[in-house]
């Protein structure tokens, strides 16, 4: 009896597994659950009660006939199986029961007779989604949910939740709102570029003064015009008579209105400063000298204004000089696509003179009219937004930031994050140096209290706590370091690919740059990098704000670099002595074009130069003399070419060419050069005659041209254009 019981269990197990296998092979994509729905019991002769399974109630064409499974005394669980309507329709007209689909091919397993070949290990390639590209820029805002951030970045919700837990944020649901600072931390951790959006919904807007940026070519009288407006004399105090900083101040007009003015440099090296001025301004005053006309920096200022979508007011200055021609300036501006009012456009044009103060009232009227048409407003409540105009390092007060408030109110005691630096505001001063409790929209202020010196052009944001400020600052520093390493890696890859191509030798010139403010550091660095050429690569190792220190000299000595100081005080005698002992070159200048000229000439001296072939002399064969029957001691027979020098000079140690009908028939060296029966090393002067013997050349003809060729080193040339732009020509 026990053996029979085991046999029945084994048969049932095989049957149930085969039944489930056949059912799963027959199902479609969408299946429903079919269970053994009815249980009947009946009595067989002498065998006791049995279980009977009937499918006919739900599936009349899909059933099993009277299958006796187990005696009721045995406990047994039958699992459900799935079947789809498509599989049922396939069984119509067929014999009842489950059948194996004929479409499936049974593959016979092959028996191996040899050991499998060992394939080399290949790691799986990571699939990088295009959504995670570093070039992608997403918008983040206050109240953004995890779901919205995951959709924008392309990452999963669970990964964002894990990151929130790691930074100590409580996560209840993926639909909970996040602060804009936390959203920024997450996007920086993911390596996605972002843009902060501040909502103005429900804010109270008030009228604010206009922010005006004065732009134009160098020496067109921008600062002099501003001095005439505010009755000061700043232009007379500037080094070289040109502006080299980005200044911000408030001008109170005679009419009682006030405007915030940004004075930008006009030299070609300060292009980044002009771009920053155009990015934060409401109106651009384009100053053009009436005697000079439209110049390269004038066109650049126009392009900056167009990119920033800022209206332009043209001020034609120096109308009092004898060579002034305002009409020519109007024609030039119209030819550049500027639609002036005189030509039916909407750009106002005012003729002024900073020296005689003529036309200043009309310029004031034009600026205020343009501001009134723009209806400038800003919110005074809510989170503050400000823009860094300039940053400098003060010995007693530490890092100082000049910023213009764009919206909101900046208050003393707030925690702020500026670029990758953070701090707590200790003092807020206006442009007159007076302490104030707060900064209103369109107001230039000087902020004191940062832990480090930010970059000019960074945004100022206000955060709730010191912890949040530290977290944002550290996250931004990590991102900047990643970006820096990525750029360095790309530059190395480009250099590696360029090394395979044949090129001239190139040397690296490491430089350390120190300047008075952050903006000029960037301008000097960009100007020095513009001196890169095929022979010399200017590698800026370190930049900083402040005077040249002993640590700068030590770094230059370790890296074999030289130091450039712009608008900083002369280093002490001890630092100068240390630099001289270490053979370190130090350039100190207060005028940008003199600095670039000095550095450019030094680069030309250090450049390796290129090897070139130069014809030093040229002569014509007048007659040929043959020497025959010479003794063995004197050598074989030879031919002497009697020549007359047409230009240049002949040198015995140089290489020689013989040309016939413009084609080179011989190249070689000179064996003998004589002048009036005397052996000489060089013969010069047009019209002089000489005799020469070329090695292994015996096929001279009268009228051939003989050239003396020398290999020379050609150095690059430093070129400075009229607008101040510099370059190295190789």
Buried (B, 14 or more C-beta within 10 A) or exposed (E): EEEEEEEBEEEBEEEBEEBBEBBEEBBEEEBEEBEBEEEEEEEEEEEEEBBBBBBBEEBEEBBBEEEEBBBEEEEEEBEEBBBBEEBBEEBEEEEBEBEEEEEEEEEEEEEEEEEEEEEEEEEEEEEEEEEEEEEBEBEBBBEBBBBBBBEBBBBEBEEBBEBBEEEEBEBEEBEBEBBBBBBBBBBBBBBBBBEBEBEEEEBEBEEBBBBBBBBBBBBBBBBBBBBBBEEBEBBEEBEBEBBBBBBBBBBEBEEEBBBBBBBBBBBBBBBBBBBBBBBBBBBBBBBBBBBBBBBBBBBBBBEBBBEBEBBBBBBBBBBBBEEBBBEBBBBBBBEEEBEBEEEEBEBBBBBBBBBEEBBBBBBBBBBBEBBEEEEBEBBBEBBBBBBBBBBBBEEEBBBBBBBBBBBBBBEBEBBBBBBBBBBBBEBBBBBEEEEBEBBBBBBBBBBBBBBBBBBBBBBBBBBEEEEBBBBBBBBBBEBBEEEEEEEEEEEEEEEEEEEEEEEEEBEEBBBBBBBBBBBBBBBBBBBBEBBBBBBBBBBBEBBBBBBBBEEBBEBBBEBEBBBBBBBBEEBEEEBBEBBEEEEBBBBBBBBBBEBBBBBBEBBBEEBBBBEEEEEBBBBBBEEBEEEEEEEEEEEEEBBBBBBBBBEBBBBBEBBBBBBBEEEEBBEEEBBBBBBEEEEBEBBBEEEBBBBBBBEEBEEBEEEBBBBBBBEEEEBBEBEBEEBBBBBBEB
